Each structure stands twice: as C-alpha cells, then as structure tokens.
Amino acid sequence: MSPQPNLDRVSNKMKYSLSVTPLAWDKAVQSNQHRCGSTYESRLLDLLHAVSKAHSRQPDARQVHFGLYQRLRTGRRTKQSSLDLTLNLVETDPETPYLLLSLKDEQVDP
C-alpha cells in the first residue's frame, strides 16, 4: 500500500508559476515504472515537493539541477536519484516569469 500524501510537504508558496515539459511530466508523474505501490497523486506530490525544495534552496538561481528520488514501499526514499531534473527561471515576459521543469539533458525552448 502506498503512503498517504502529506500536503504539508508542498505548502510552501513558490514565487513563480510552474510549467513542466511533457517529457518530464511523463517520466516523473505519468509513468509508474520502478515505483512499486505508488499512486498518481503521490508521484505528483513527490514532484511538487522536490521542486519546492530545490527552488527554496536557491531562490535567486536562474537554473537549478536536482534529483527526484524513488519512494520505497516503506515510505522512505532511495539514496540514489531516479530522475535528474532541471528547473529554469524563464523571463521572456518581465511581467510573468515562470519556472520551467525539464529533464536534465532535455533541450527546451522557453
């Protein structure tokens, strides 16, 4: 049975909106590969928590690399990241900057 999502983990407000590339979405949330007992909701919360944590550690950085860790059936995370991600601050329009989440090696055009 999958651990219940903890909404407090993603309660920190981020300064920017978040956009996720389709490939990153598929790998991090949509795919259930290698994640025994996880649910769509728990994978989404894990992703949002990891993004919030990475952004809060370096809130002024234009780019942050971080890993998403696989959750085990016990609720604990593995020590090795299962997915390497990049968070970019995109400021094409100064009025509406946003964060773009992609796979680390994914080529993106904001």
Secondary structure as GFF3:
##gff-version 3
##sequence-region A 1 110
A	DSSP	three_ten_helix	7	10	.	.	.	ID=ss1
A	DSSP	beta_strand	17	20	.	.	.	ID=ss2
A	DSSP	alpha_helix	22	25	.	.	.	ID=ss3
A	DSSP	pi_helix	26	30	.	.	.	ID=ss4
A	DSSP	alpha_helix	40	57	.	.	.	ID=ss5
A	DSSP	beta_strand	63	71	.	.	.	ID=ss6
A	DSSP	beta_strand	77	90	.	.	.	ID=ss7
A	DSSP	beta_strand	98	103	.	.	.	ID=ss8
###
